[in-house]
Amino acid sequence: MQKLYTNATLVDKDEPQEILIDNGKFTAIGPHLAVEAAETVDLNGRLVVPPYVDPHIHLDYVYTAMRQGALNGTGTLFEGIQRWSETKAGATVEEVKERARRAVREEMLQGVQYIRTHADVTDPSMTSLKALLELKEELKDILTIQIVSFPQEGMYAYPNGAELVEEGLKMGADCVGGIPHYELAREFGEKSVHKAVELAVKYDKLIDLHCDETDDDQSRFLELLTALTYMEGIGDRTTASHTCSFGSANGAYAFRLMKTLIKAKLNFISCPTENIYLEGRQDTYPKRRGLTRVKELNDAGINVCFAQDSIADPWYPLGNGNLMNVLDNGIHICQMMSFPEIDHALDLITTHGAVTMHIQDEYGLDAGKPANFIVLDADSPYEAVRCRTGVLRSVRYGKELFVREPAPVKTDLAILQA
């Protein structure tokens, strides 16, 4: 049975649209479709967009902030790593899956259908990776999960870290991870970047490095990552996550590097809520925002997106998978609130994330693609962003994952009635 959604508002259309779905795919999208027999749903002018994409989260860490010994007293990235290292022992596959499943549920109820999660492989038992590989398979019909083989404690700062990253790829991880700014010396950070590119080429994997997540303007592993992936021709399959130090670099250096970034077609992920919380801790005043140059990257046509990163873990005590909250924080911090920027802000948590995850062929509101979309409680992108609007409906392969009715308001005051 075909399904027809009517009175849909689409971002780039001036009149109401109809969306026809058959066998889990978009059959046609346009005004006044000629359909003989279909189940019909009236969307009442609500905004339809592709599903939200969270391209950077650590599902193996979620809800661990309250563990004994996990408290991050300084609120810094590096103490967070230390606390995780001290408290991660003893985790089981089932325990990790239980927490990760809870976080996935939170994200999905906020409209997320695509997630890239990092799995800490600096653990010879590979508990996190095993758990997330199982969860990926169990949820594949309702959620797309990519997994990064990520050495949280370093490829070389942790014994046999590089070998464990490679083992993670052999086990089925989708991306090569790394954290060069955490290695014991710059030489080893550079070595880890070389190793990540080598492994990506060897196993035909994507790359997603935690890169320069520091205020130190001399942390410049992004430059090396860009050069190596450009020379290998895999820049568009590579993601630089965080790159906070690029926001502290001097203008002349940034100007030169931007030229290479454009040629390499690198992808960037910024985590606004977490990075503004963790960074700038060594500053008095003026205190830096701690984010990369999101506005400048976006203006240059370089693919950049936002992500949640953490949900209640040793790095960040809050987070609930609501990417609209992440977006709201991001456009404020990055000063991206001209009216044209607001009209395209949803790209930072939808289409740009899809490019980062390299899933463009299956993502988007186009005939022939999987019928995956969400319905927002707004009638325009501007109103959706201004009101931080919620998700009324999430559809996956033509099937509704959930439907949420707008909350009723009881009042006797005429001025408060819609």
Kinemage of the C-alpha trace (Angstrom):
@kinemage 1
@onewidth
@group {chain A} dominant
@subgroup {mainchain}
@vectorlist {calphas} color= white
{ca met a 1} P 0.000 0.000 0.000
{ca gln a 2} L 1.327 3.398 -0.995
{ca lys a 3} L 1.433 6.198 1.549
{ca leu a 4} L 0.904 9.848 0.695
{ca tyr a 5} L 1.909 12.721 2.974
{ca thr a 6} L 0.145 15.942 1.975
{ca asn a 7} L 0.544 19.623 2.879
{ca ala a 8} L 4.253 19.271 3.616
{ca thr a 9} L 6.521 22.307 3.728
{ca leu a 10} L 9.951 21.705 2.196
{ca val a 11} L 12.933 23.968 2.677
{ca asp a 12} L 13.371 24.939 -0.974
{ca lys a 13} L 9.728 24.993 -2.129
{ca asp a 14} L 7.278 27.904 -2.136
{ca glu a 15} L 4.065 25.856 -2.153
{ca pro a 16} L 2.841 22.835 -0.178
{ca gln a 17} L 4.250 19.532 -1.376
{ca glu a 18} L 3.073 15.933 -1.405
{ca ile a 19} L 5.343 13.000 -0.619
{ca leu a 20} L 4.523 9.588 -2.065
{ca ile a 21} L 6.144 6.505 -0.552
{ca asp a 22} L 6.042 2.950 -1.800
{ca asn a 23} L 8.027 -0.060 -0.652
{ca gly a 24} L 10.111 2.005 1.734
{ca lys a 25} L 11.302 4.533 -0.833
{ca phe a 26} L 10.312 7.974 -2.036
{ca thr a 27} L 8.349 7.466 -5.263
{ca ala a 28} L 7.560 11.096 -6.012
{ca ile a 29} L 7.739 14.487 -4.318
{ca gly a 30} L 5.870 17.493 -5.669
{ca pro a 31} L 2.652 19.510 -5.610
{ca his a 32} L -0.675 17.895 -6.517
{ca leu a 33} L 0.555 14.365 -7.207
{ca ala a 34} L -1.873 12.177 -9.120
{ca val a 35} L -2.334 9.185 -6.837
{ca glu a 36} L -5.208 6.764 -7.239
{ca ala a 37} L -5.016 4.805 -4.005
{ca ala a 38} L -2.860 5.550 -0.980
{ca glu a 39} L -3.079 5.922 2.754
{ca thr a 40} L -3.032 9.676 3.310
{ca val a 41} L -1.518 11.714 6.144
{ca asp a 42} L -2.073 15.486 6.294
{ca leu a 43} L 1.015 17.257 7.705
{ca asn a 44} L -0.827 20.586 8.009
{ca gly a 45} L 2.006 22.673 6.598
{ca arg a 46} L 4.663 21.344 8.947
{ca leu a 47} L 8.314 21.412 7.854
{ca val a 48} L 9.776 18.167 6.471
{ca val a 49} L 13.553 17.720 6.503
{ca pro a 50} L 15.932 14.751 6.236
{ca pro a 51} L 16.611 13.032 9.576
{ca tyr a 52} L 19.063 14.544 12.000
{ca val a 53} L 22.613 13.215 11.860
{ca asp a 54} L 24.812 13.007 14.952
{ca pro a 55} L 28.251 12.369 13.446
{ca his a 56} L 30.244 12.397 16.678
{ca ile a 57} L 29.261 10.787 19.969
{ca his a 58} L 30.817 8.307 22.386
{ca leu a 59} L 28.073 5.783 23.090
{ca asp a 60} L 30.373 3.676 25.247
{ca tyr a 61} L 30.842 6.583 27.695
{ca val a 62} L 27.252 7.734 28.170
{ca tyr a 63} L 25.783 8.054 31.689
{ca thr a 64} L 29.110 7.368 33.424
{ca ala a 65} L 29.556 10.865 34.905
{ca met a 66} L 28.211 9.769 38.285
{ca arg a 67} L 30.439 6.731 38.659
{ca gln a 68} L 32.663 6.549 41.696
{ca gly a 69} L 35.945 8.227 40.722
{ca ala a 70} L 34.623 9.700 37.459
{ca leu a 71} L 34.183 13.275 38.689
{ca asn a 72} L 36.146 15.717 36.534
{ca gly a 73} L 37.129 18.392 39.047
{ca thr a 74} L 38.973 20.671 36.616
{ca gly a 75} L 36.446 20.335 33.797
{ca thr a 76} L 39.263 19.753 31.304
{ca leu a 77} L 39.597 17.329 28.426
{ca phe a 78} L 42.726 15.765 29.853
{ca glu a 79} L 41.298 15.087 33.309
{ca gly a 80} L 38.266 13.580 31.587
{ca ile a 81} L 40.553 11.103 29.815
{ca gln a 82} L 42.291 10.319 33.099
{ca arg a 83} L 38.999 9.703 34.922
{ca trp a 84} L 37.730 7.466 32.133
{ca ser a 85} L 40.977 5.488 32.168
{ca glu a 86} L 40.639 4.963 35.912
{ca thr a 87} L 36.986 3.915 35.864
{ca lys a 88} L 36.425 2.002 32.620
{ca ala a 89} L 37.791 -1.305 33.912
{ca gly a 90} L 35.171 -3.894 34.736
{ca ala a 91} L 32.646 -2.811 32.107
{ca thr a 92} L 30.837 -5.652 30.358
{ca val a 93} L 29.439 -5.864 26.856
{ca glu a 94} L 25.877 -5.976 28.178
{ca glu a 95} L 26.413 -3.009 30.497
{ca val a 96} L 27.844 -0.884 27.675
{ca lys a 97} L 25.001 -1.910 25.377
{ca glu a 98} L 22.398 -1.049 27.992
{ca arg a 99} L 23.742 2.470 28.421
{ca ala a 100} L 24.281 2.971 24.696
{ca arg a 101} L 20.755 1.756 23.917
{ca arg a 102} L 19.342 4.302 26.353
{ca ala a 103} L 21.296 7.097 24.646
{ca val a 104} L 20.201 5.917 21.198
{ca arg a 105} L 16.584 6.042 22.356
{ca glu a 106} L 17.056 9.624 23.567
{ca glu a 107} L 18.611 10.650 20.268
{ca met a 108} L 16.019 8.890 18.136
{ca leu a 109} L 13.169 10.579 20.005
{ca gln a 110} L 14.835 13.872 19.051
{ca gly a 111} L 14.794 12.954 15.336
{ca val a 112} L 18.253 11.399 14.929
{ca gln a 113} L 18.452 8.429 12.531
{ca tyr a 114} L 22.186 8.456 11.768
{ca ile a 115} L 24.968 8.215 14.351
{ca arg a 116} L 28.735 7.953 14.177
{ca thr a 117} L 30.072 6.729 17.499
{ca his a 118} L 33.625 6.313 18.698
{ca ala a 119} L 34.523 3.075 20.484
{ca asp a 120} L 37.495 3.151 22.837
{ca val a 121} L 39.882 0.374 21.750
{ca thr a 122} L 42.640 1.165 24.257
{ca asp a 123} L 41.397 -1.907 26.072
{ca pro a 124} L 42.767 -5.337 25.099
{ca ser a 125} L 39.353 -6.918 25.786
{ca met a 126} L 37.720 -4.631 23.187
{ca thr a 127} L 34.595 -4.459 25.358
{ca ser a 128} L 33.289 -1.171 23.972
{ca leu a 129} L 33.809 -2.131 20.350
{ca lys a 130} L 32.182 -5.544 20.793
{ca ala a 131} L 29.170 -3.948 22.447
{ca leu a 132} L 28.709 -1.269 19.796
{ca leu a 133} L 29.167 -3.722 16.910
{ca glu a 134} L 26.382 -5.843 18.393
{ca leu a 135} L 24.153 -2.818 18.886
{ca lys a 136} L 24.784 -1.643 15.324
{ca glu a 137} L 23.558 -4.981 13.985
{ca glu a 138} L 20.562 -5.154 16.312
{ca leu a 139} L 19.327 -1.674 15.380
{ca lys a 140} L 20.227 -1.624 11.679
{ca asp a 141} L 16.606 -1.512 10.495
{ca ile a 142} L 15.768 1.620 12.474
{ca leu a 143} L 19.100 3.399 12.830
{ca thr a 144} L 22.344 3.755 10.888
{ca ile a 145} L 25.419 3.508 13.115
{ca gln a 146} L 29.024 3.994 12.044
{ca ile a 147} L 31.785 3.042 14.468
{ca val a 148} L 35.241 4.580 14.832
{ca ser a 149} L 38.098 2.440 16.121
{ca phe a 150} L 39.272 5.093 18.563
{ca pro a 151} L 42.369 4.989 20.806
{ca gln a 152} L 41.165 7.232 23.623
{ca glu a 153} L 44.481 6.930 25.478
{ca gly a 154} L 46.614 7.280 22.362
{ca met a 155} L 48.033 5.066 19.638
{ca tyr a 156} L 51.516 5.334 21.166
{ca ala a 157} L 50.860 6.706 24.655
{ca tyr a 158} L 48.966 3.470 25.358
{ca pro a 159} L 50.775 0.112 25.011
{ca asn a 160} L 50.098 -1.396 21.569
{ca gly a 161} L 47.518 1.287 20.866
{ca ala a 162} L 48.168 1.350 17.113
{ca glu a 163} L 47.802 -2.432 16.939
{ca leu a 164} L 44.502 -2.229 18.829
{ca val a 165} L 43.186 0.371 16.385
{ca glu a 166} L 44.040 -1.965 13.520
{ca glu a 167} L 42.414 -4.886 15.309
{ca gly a 168} L 39.275 -2.771 15.686
{ca leu a 169} L 39.175 -2.253 11.930
{ca lys a 170} L 39.533 -5.978 11.353
{ca met a 171} L 36.628 -6.580 13.745
{ca gly a 172} L 34.349 -4.356 11.681
{ca ala a 173} L 34.798 -0.704 12.672
{ca asp a 174} L 33.979 1.703 9.837
{ca cys a 175} L 36.502 4.451 10.548
{ca val a 176} L 40.071 4.921 11.731
{ca gly a 177} L 40.366 7.093 14.819
{ca gly a 178} L 43.210 8.881 16.541
{ca ile a 179} L 44.015 11.558 19.107
{ca pro a 180} L 47.406 13.033 18.112
{ca his a 181} L 47.320 15.942 20.579
{ca tyr a 182} L 47.203 13.436 23.465
{ca glu a 183} L 50.339 11.534 22.462
{ca leu a 184} L 53.416 11.979 24.647
{ca ala a 185} L 55.263 14.227 22.206
{ca arg a 186} L 54.570 15.975 18.906
{ca glu a 187} L 56.674 13.363 17.102
{ca phe a 188} L 54.323 10.607 18.259
{ca gly a 189} L 51.268 12.702 17.431
{ca glu a 190} L 52.559 13.056 13.881
{ca lys a 191} L 53.334 9.351 13.801
{ca ser a 192} L 49.730 8.594 14.766
{ca val a 193} L 48.378 10.751 11.938
{ca his a 194} L 50.597 8.915 9.442
{ca lys a 195} L 49.414 5.608 10.902
{ca ala a 196} L 45.751 6.568 10.652
{ca val a 197} L 46.094 7.425 6.964
{ca glu a 198} L 48.094 4.257 6.331
{ca leu a 199} L 45.377 2.111 7.954
{ca ala a 200} L 42.581 3.894 6.095
{ca val a 201} L 44.234 3.161 2.763
{ca lys a 202} L 45.097 -0.421 3.732
{ca tyr a 203} L 41.567 -1.339 4.859
{ca asp a 204} L 39.565 1.113 2.690
{ca lys a 205} L 38.091 2.855 5.728
{ca leu a 206} L 36.959 6.384 6.517
{ca ile a 207} L 39.058 8.550 8.853
{ca asp a 208} L 37.787 10.510 11.848
{ca leu a 209} L 40.503 11.952 14.095
{ca his a 210} L 40.069 13.870 17.321
{ca cys a 211} L 42.390 16.572 16.089
{ca asp a 212} L 43.899 19.508 17.994
{ca glu a 213} L 41.255 19.489 20.728
{ca thr a 214} L 43.191 22.089 22.685
{ca asp a 215} L 43.592 25.850 22.939
{ca asp a 216} L 47.309 25.519 22.143
{ca asp a 217} L 47.728 27.414 18.880
{ca gln a 218} L 50.858 25.380 18.149
{ca ser a 219} L 48.930 22.104 18.026
{ca arg a 220} L 48.815 21.714 14.256
{ca phe a 221} L 48.052 18.101 13.434
{ca leu a 222} L 45.208 19.298 11.214
{ca glu a 223} L 47.794 20.606 8.777
{ca leu a 224} L 49.492 17.199 8.539
{ca leu a 225} L 46.208 15.300 8.268
{ca thr a 226} L 45.074 17.581 5.456
{ca ala a 227} L 48.330 17.226 3.523
{ca leu a 228} L 48.485 13.433 3.818
{ca thr a 229} L 44.867 12.809 2.858
{ca tyr a 230} L 45.088 15.288 -0.009
{ca met a 231} L 48.102 13.460 -1.412
{ca glu a 232} L 46.301 10.125 -1.047
{ca gly a 233} L 43.150 11.514 -2.680
{ca ile a 234} L 40.963 10.638 0.340
{ca gly a 235} L 40.288 14.084 1.783
{ca asp a 236} L 36.534 13.779 1.245
{ca arg a 237} L 36.591 10.508 3.218
{ca thr a 238} L 38.373 12.201 6.118
{ca thr a 239} L 36.983 14.069 9.106
{ca ala a 240} L 38.799 16.349 11.504
{ca ser a 241} L 36.820 16.472 14.737
{ca his a 242} L 37.039 19.394 17.176
{ca thr a 243} L 40.132 21.228 15.750
{ca cys a 244} L 39.765 23.742 18.598
{ca ser a 245} L 43.303 25.055 18.199
{ca phe a 246} L 42.444 26.245 14.682
{ca gly a 247} L 40.242 28.804 16.410
{ca ser a 248} L 43.301 30.098 18.289
{ca ala a 249} L 45.740 30.091 15.365
{ca asn a 250} L 46.919 33.393 13.915
{ca gly a 251} L 45.216 34.745 10.838
{ca ala a 252} L 48.150 34.352 8.465
{ca tyr a 253} L 48.506 30.651 9.303
{ca ala a 254} L 44.752 30.081 9.008
{ca phe a 255} L 44.620 31.872 5.647
{ca arg a 256} L 47.271 29.596 4.174
{ca leu a 257} L 45.807 26.402 5.601
{ca met a 258} L 42.322 27.226 4.337
{ca lys a 259} L 43.629 26.974 0.784
{ca thr a 260} L 44.723 23.377 1.383
{ca leu a 261} L 41.530 22.499 3.247
{ca ile a 262} L 39.463 23.567 0.237
{ca lys a 263} L 41.587 21.482 -2.136
{ca ala a 264} L 41.547 18.440 0.130
{ca lys a 265} L 37.728 18.594 0.677
{ca leu a 266} L 38.145 17.653 4.314
{ca asn a 267} L 35.089 17.362 6.584
{ca phe a 268} L 34.882 19.074 9.971
{ca ile a 269} L 32.868 18.302 13.085
{ca ser a 270} L 32.436 20.860 15.846
{ca cys a 271} L 30.838 19.967 19.191
{ca pro a 272} L 29.690 23.377 20.451
{ca thr a 273} L 28.264 22.508 23.864
{ca glu a 274} L 31.134 20.286 24.914
{ca asn a 275} L 33.987 22.334 23.461
{ca ile a 276} L 32.858 25.619 24.988
{ca tyr a 277} L 32.636 23.776 28.325
{ca leu a 278} L 36.029 22.042 28.156
{ca glu a 279} L 38.188 24.629 26.420
{ca gly a 280} L 39.448 27.991 27.662
{ca arg a 281} L 40.128 26.492 31.099
{ca gln a 282} L 43.645 27.924 31.241
{ca asp a 283} L 42.481 31.385 30.148
{ca thr a 284} L 41.620 34.153 32.577
{ca tyr a 285} L 40.127 36.977 30.497
{ca pro a 286} L 39.577 37.375 27.644
{ca lys a 287} L 38.425 33.733 27.629
{ca arg a 288} L 38.331 31.894 24.322
{ca arg a 289} L 35.217 30.160 23.032
{ca gly a 290} L 37.200 26.988 22.317
{ca leu a 291} L 35.578 26.203 18.966
{ca thr a 292} L 37.105 25.852 15.541
{ca arg a 293} L 36.465 28.423 12.796
{ca val a 294} L 33.008 27.087 11.933
{ca lys a 295} L 31.755 30.263 10.261
{ca glu a 296} L 34.880 30.726 8.157
{ca leu a 297} L 34.925 27.057 7.102
{ca asn a 298} L 31.262 27.183 6.168
{ca asp a 299} L 31.656 30.445 4.246
{ca ala a 300} L 34.542 28.879 2.296
{ca gly a 301} L 32.328 25.986 1.190
{ca ile a 302} L 34.124 23.462 3.413
{ca asn a 303} L 31.800 20.846 4.862
{ca val a 304} L 31.297 21.424 8.588
{ca cys a 305} L 28.656 20.035 10.922
{ca phe a 306} L 27.653 19.965 14.584
{ca ala a 307} L 27.451 17.000 16.964
{ca gln a 308} L 26.458 16.127 20.535
{ca asp a 309} L 29.731 14.355 21.502
{ca ser a 310} L 28.833 13.407 25.080
{ca ile a 311} L 25.870 12.541 27.253
{ca ala a 312} L 26.599 12.683 30.997
{ca asp a 313} L 30.162 11.352 30.987
{ca pro a 314} L 33.474 12.425 32.593
{ca trp a 315} L 33.902 15.141 29.955
{ca tyr a 316} L 30.442 16.687 29.932
{ca pro a 317} L 27.775 16.392 32.657
{ca leu a 318} L 24.757 17.213 30.479
{ca gly a 319} L 23.552 16.332 26.955
{ca asn a 320} L 20.417 14.507 25.875
{ca gly a 321} L 20.796 13.957 22.142
{ca asn a 322} L 18.756 17.029 21.230
{ca leu a 323} L 20.648 18.357 18.226
{ca met a 324} L 18.406 21.400 18.047
{ca asn a 325} L 19.916 22.464 21.376
{ca val a 326} L 23.414 21.791 20.022
{ca leu a 327} L 22.564 23.822 16.912
{ca asp a 328} L 21.192 26.710 18.951
{ca asn a 329} L 24.351 26.885 21.045
{ca gly a 330} L 26.553 26.537 17.974
{ca ile a 331} L 25.102 29.353 15.912
{ca his a 332} L 25.259 31.659 18.928
{ca ile a 333} L 28.861 30.815 19.822
{ca cys a 334} L 29.997 30.985 16.185
{ca gln a 335} L 28.003 34.169 15.472
{ca met a 336} L 26.176 32.588 12.547
{ca met a 337} L 22.838 34.343 12.832
{ca ser a 338} L 22.349 36.467 9.761
{ca phe a 339} L 18.960 35.650 8.265
{ca pro a 340} L 20.491 33.637 5.389
{ca glu a 341} L 22.616 31.702 7.909
{ca ile a 342} L 19.568 30.940 10.045
{ca asp a 343} L 17.656 29.746 6.979
{ca his a 344} L 20.445 27.235 6.276
{ca ala a 345} L 21.319 26.403 9.882
{ca leu a 346} L 19.528 23.037 9.810
{ca asp a 347} L 22.130 21.897 7.258
{ca leu a 348} L 24.629 21.756 10.140
{ca ile a 349} L 22.702 18.877 11.758
{ca thr a 350} L 21.322 17.231 8.614
{ca thr a 351} L 22.894 17.280 5.145
{ca his a 352} L 26.383 18.339 6.239
{ca gly a 353} L 26.499 15.449 8.685
{ca ala a 354} L 25.443 13.074 5.922
{ca val a 355} L 28.354 14.256 3.782
{ca thr a 356} L 30.689 13.717 6.732
{ca met a 357} L 29.407 10.157 7.183
{ca his a 358} L 29.735 9.630 3.407
{ca ile a 359} L 26.107 8.496 3.040
{ca gln a 360} L 24.887 11.012 0.467
{ca asp a 361} L 23.720 8.286 -1.920
{ca glu a 362} L 21.112 7.049 0.555
{ca tyr a 363} L 20.266 10.320 2.293
{ca gly a 364} L 17.930 13.134 1.319
{ca leu a 365} L 14.440 13.921 0.087
{ca asp a 366} L 14.759 12.597 -3.466
{ca ala a 367} L 12.727 10.093 -5.477
{ca gly a 368} L 14.345 6.670 -5.390
{ca lys a 369} L 16.081 7.145 -2.055
{ca pro a 370} L 15.014 5.495 1.212
{ca ala a 371} L 11.943 7.228 2.655
{ca asn a 372} L 13.665 8.603 5.751
{ca phe a 373} L 12.561 11.990 7.074
{ca ile a 374} L 11.359 13.920 10.104
{ca val a 375} L 8.531 16.417 10.551
{ca leu a 376} L 9.260 19.503 12.641
{ca asp a 377} L 6.675 21.526 14.561
{ca ala a 378} L 7.268 24.629 12.446
{ca asp a 379} L 6.291 25.974 9.060
{ca ser a 380} L 9.715 27.294 7.996
{ca pro a 381} L 13.405 26.752 8.733
{ca tyr a 382} L 13.562 30.154 10.404
{ca glu a 383} L 10.722 29.340 12.809
{ca ala a 384} L 12.181 25.893 13.493
{ca val a 385} L 15.512 27.399 14.541
{ca arg a 386} L 14.051 30.423 16.339
{ca cys a 387} L 11.741 28.300 18.473
{ca arg a 388} L 14.120 25.339 18.865
{ca thr a 389} L 11.167 23.342 17.672
{ca gly a 390} L 10.592 19.685 18.431
{ca val a 391} L 10.093 16.686 16.163
{ca leu a 392} L 6.488 15.583 15.600
{ca arg a 393} L 7.147 12.554 13.429
{ca ser a 394} L 10.095 10.376 12.423
{ca val a 395} L 9.796 8.097 9.401
{ca arg a 396} L 12.286 5.371 8.451
{ca tyr a 397} L 11.967 3.371 5.235
{ca gly a 398} L 8.379 4.589 5.058
{ca lys a 399} L 7.480 3.338 8.544
{ca glu a 400} L 6.778 5.728 11.376
{ca leu a 401} L 9.222 5.331 14.244
{ca phe a 402} L 7.135 7.656 16.375
{ca val a 403} L 4.426 10.294 16.175
{ca arg a 404} L 4.244 13.055 18.760
{ca glu a 405} L 1.258 15.338 19.161
{ca pro a 406} L 1.877 18.985 20.090
{ca ala a 407} L 1.347 19.411 23.824
{ca pro a 408} L -2.068 20.960 24.574
{ca val a 409} L -2.270 24.156 26.602
{ca lys a 410} L -5.108 24.727 29.063
{ca thr a 411} L -5.943 28.377 29.696
{ca asp a 412} L -8.929 30.689 30.055
{ca leu a 413} L -6.960 33.683 28.784
{ca ala a 414} L -7.810 34.471 25.188
{ca ile a 415} L -4.408 36.061 24.574
{ca leu a 416} L -2.697 32.739 25.418
{ca gln a 417} L -4.859 30.634 23.133
{ca ala a 418} L -3.456 29.657 19.744
